[in-house]
């Protein structure tokens, strides 16, 4: 495809999307203790930033208004993250904003390898219908992409918890846990070129589907 045809295709794609602001939250920071693989090859704060940067770049190339709410390397408190999200909700209207918080899961906090593998997505226990629909889309796409590992799948196709970033923000919001940083096979996959692309593309594809809804 020529650059002109690609640009035209991106403009046509943009016309089919809802006019919404996509907010990406990269979990944790360089000063967050213990959020890494036992062998220190995968640092959650760094990996989450790499994925959100890749997702931001891909979505922007298609004309989507996408913003990372944390551009700092140091950790930003959950209260400040929520404040940044809610300020945009106030400015543009909560129904015109959607939030995806990107993380890597862990089965334990003992700095040892564990057996749990795979993707999961979380919605607030008081989450909106839109949040639940987005969570379901993530799980359905992860199943298609064979990213679920040995995770059980709830009937709703999303997990529920009152995590602050998805509970105290005023727009549709989900939190993704992208495989396990304390499972060696998951870490090998996440750090591979294929793994990075698959995790980034999972987020891009689901967000685009949501925006076309």
Secondary structure as the mmCIF struct_conf table of DSSP 4:
data_model
#
loop_
_struct_conf.conf_type_id
_struct_conf.id
_struct_conf.beg_label_comp_id
_struct_conf.beg_label_asym_id
_struct_conf.beg_label_seq_id
_struct_conf.end_label_comp_id
_struct_conf.end_label_asym_id
_struct_conf.end_label_seq_id
HELX_RH_AL_P HELX_RH_AL_P1 UNK A 3 UNK A 16
BEND BEND1 UNK A 17 UNK A 17
BEND BEND2 UNK A 19 UNK A 19
STRN STRN1 UNK A 21 UNK A 26
TURN_TY1_P TURN_TY1_P1 UNK A 30 UNK A 31
TURN_TY1_P TURN_TY1_P2 UNK A 33 UNK A 34
STRN STRN2 UNK A 36 UNK A 36
TURN_TY1_P TURN_TY1_P3 UNK A 38 UNK A 39
BEND BEND3 UNK A 40 UNK A 41
STRN STRN3 UNK A 43 UNK A 43
HELX_RH_AL_P HELX_RH_AL_P2 UNK A 44 UNK A 61
TURN_TY1_P TURN_TY1_P4 UNK A 62 UNK A 63
STRN STRN4 UNK A 65 UNK A 68
BEND BEND4 UNK A 69 UNK A 69
BEND BEND5 UNK A 73 UNK A 74
HELX_RH_AL_P HELX_RH_AL_P3 UNK A 78 UNK A 92
HELX_RH_3T_P HELX_RH_3T_P1 UNK A 94 UNK A 96
STRN STRN5 UNK A 97 UNK A 105
BEND BEND6 UNK A 107 UNK A 107
BEND BEND7 UNK A 109 UNK A 112
BEND BEND8 UNK A 115 UNK A 115
BEND BEND9 UNK A 118 UNK A 118
STRN STRN6 UNK A 120 UNK A 123
TURN_TY1_P TURN_TY1_P5 UNK A 125 UNK A 126
HELX_RH_AL_P HELX_RH_AL_P4 UNK A 129 UNK A 144
TURN_TY1_P TURN_TY1_P6 UNK A 145 UNK A 146
TURN_TY1_P TURN_TY1_P7 UNK A 149 UNK A 150
TURN_TY1_P TURN_TY1_P8 UNK A 155 UNK A 156
BEND BEND10 UNK A 157 UNK A 158
STRN STRN7 UNK A 159 UNK A 160
HELX_RH_AL_P HELX_RH_AL_P5 UNK A 164 UNK A 167
BEND BEND11 UNK A 168 UNK A 171
STRN STRN8 UNK A 172 UNK A 180
TURN_TY1_P TURN_TY1_P9 UNK A 181 UNK A 182
HELX_RH_AL_P HELX_RH_AL_P6 UNK A 184 UNK A 191
BEND BEND12 UNK A 192 UNK A 192
HELX_RH_AL_P HELX_RH_AL_P7 UNK A 193 UNK A 212
#
